[in-house]
Amino acid sequence: MTAGDAVNSTAMSKSQIAYHWIKARIDDGTFSPGYRLVFGQIAQELGVSTVPVREAVRRLEAEGLVTYEHNIGAQVAMADESDYQHTMQTLALVEGYAAALAAPSLPDEALDQAKGLNAELTACLDNFEPSRFTALNRDFHRVLFGTCPNPQVLDLVNRGWNRLAGLRTSTFSFVPGRAHESVQEHQKILDLFDRNAPAGEIELAVREHRLTTLETFLAWRHP
């Protein structure tokens, strides 16, 4: 437990300490959707018995942040599938259009930044961490649509990304192989920006990229 975690710990019960410790790691993506919560490991990390950890997990389960299944144990809850599907479908439309509108005014340094982020994403594949990959992926996309001149379209895109964050999901957590495909698709999109491709081509490429991620998630949920 870090010094920050220990602040005011004397005023909290051990189960409260465990609750806040686990919840913080769910909120920041350290414990991604589907992550298995092993009571013994958490108890050892916090220097407590498994009893307060179990109590904390029950509280998190009641809040919908954790699920518990027989023979599987406690896991960080996954996103509501319908909400995720609707958000991704909407984002595919508006982000593709935003990127197409942004392309003509995207500065060279921003394009270089996007290339650098995709290089970091590629490097992450060797020692894969879903939370880090997801964060870098978000930064990559924001660079490409960030100069969209239509503030209403840009607002819709940002709302979509914020909603995804609220759903606490990442296909990369469930299907790591999607990450490899994703960086390849990023490169194709970057190539379109590099050669000043028509807006329609950029819009379609970004839309298909987003929808492929959704299709991968749905295929994983419904094999």
HELIX and SHEET records of a PDB file:
HELIX    1   1 ALA A    3  ALA A    6  1                                   4    
HELIX    2   2 SER A    9  ALA A   11  5                                   3    
HELIX    3   3 LYS A   14  ASP A   27  1                                  14    
HELIX    4   4 PHE A   39  LEU A   46  1                                   8    
HELIX    5   5 THR A   50  ALA A   62  1                                  13    
HELIX    6   6 GLU A   81  ALA A  102  1                                  22    
HELIX    7   7 ALA A  103  SER A  105  5                                   3    
HELIX    8   8 ASP A  108  CYS A  124  1                                  17    
HELIX    9   9 LEU A  125  ASN A  127  5                                   3    
HELIX   10  10 PRO A  130  PHE A  145  1                                  16    
HELIX   11  11 PRO A  151  GLY A  166  1                                  16    
HELIX   12  12 THR A  171  PHE A  174  1                                   4    
HELIX   13  13 GLY A  177  ASP A  194  1                                  18    
HELIX   14  14 ALA A  199  ARG A  221  1                                  23    
SHEET    1   A 3 ARG A  36  LEU A  37  0                                        
SHEET    2   A 3 GLY A  73  VAL A  76 -1                                        
SHEET    3   A 3 VAL A  66  GLU A  69 -1                                        
END                                                                             
